[in-house]
Amino acid sequence: MENADALDQEACYRAVLTRDARFDGRFFTCVKSTGIYCRPVCPARTPKRENMVFVPTAAAAEEAGFRACLRCRPETAPDMGAWRGTSNTVSRALALIEAGALDEGDVDALAGRLGVGERHLRRLFRQHLGAAPVSVAQTRRVLLAKALIHQTDLSMAQVALASGFGSVRRFNETFQALYERPPSALRRRGEKAHEGGVRLSLTYRPPYDWAAMLEMLAARGDAVVGRKWTQVLDRALDGAGGSVTVEPGEPGRVSVCVEADDLKALPGVLARVRRVFDLSADPDAIGRDLSADPVLRPLVAARPGLRLPGQWIDDSAEPPSDRLDDATLAARAESWRPWRAYGALHLAMAGIAGADLMETTDAKHAA
């Protein structure tokens, strides 16, 4: 999905008719007759085709004036990463927005950090996401707030703080405008309160090779005990003291517990968790593109859920998915873009070095 305007409306409608889970998070359904937007897998009765329009992101839906469905809960859809890799600038901008870049700064400052002009950044966002940067940032705040309302027992004031809203008043006004009700009305009554930090469930697209991920994290020195990963928060880097633990949940979900002495740090901590565990990866797109290489095809088929472990602090200008440390693979890996690092990881997991691969290729050419 390289261009928001190029979204195939009829293909989206067919996916909604079958509630195809492969498209969950890839686009959202806006229902003109109700003013609500849904995930493709929403269990509600499918509206008439003439009442439906499809957009690539939740931000595009909300910017167009649609409010989130309370039944399928768009905030629980897999992270909007299906298109990632089509624009390095947008990918880097999203990472900064997820970390709170627009909670205190403006689009001009964000563009400056990316080394591009403000107008160019807005054009890229409109092209790839169908929404402006500020709309993407607000949708991120709103969907995180909804997840906190549904999954935790935090007070509404704490939810406002933890989701990046500047004030409780702004938080209440935003929800009233979007949902025509106060945020407290969205809380499910009788839910069990959690103790010991903020506990959330983040989503990803299956499959996921948890054994390989935890093994790689432990090998580089991260704190991994059994299937639980732990990171100590640094006030200077993370904006709060405390810790975060991550462990696999039910299929398609990862369980996160954040104990922080300042809830303002929560959006940035969750963004780093997504990066470390590569939760925005699109295994279908990665597998499709890498399988065009005859050497990678059987490796990808054998381990379709392989993910890239990310760094907790990552200031690199290049997306992790396209970084390549092995210079001997440079020429061949050009055809793997934007998933060069995944291709290199599959080779490494199979015990194939770049030099070995090049020798094999040279031998075939000589023959």
Disulfide bonds with the S-S distance in Angstrom:
none
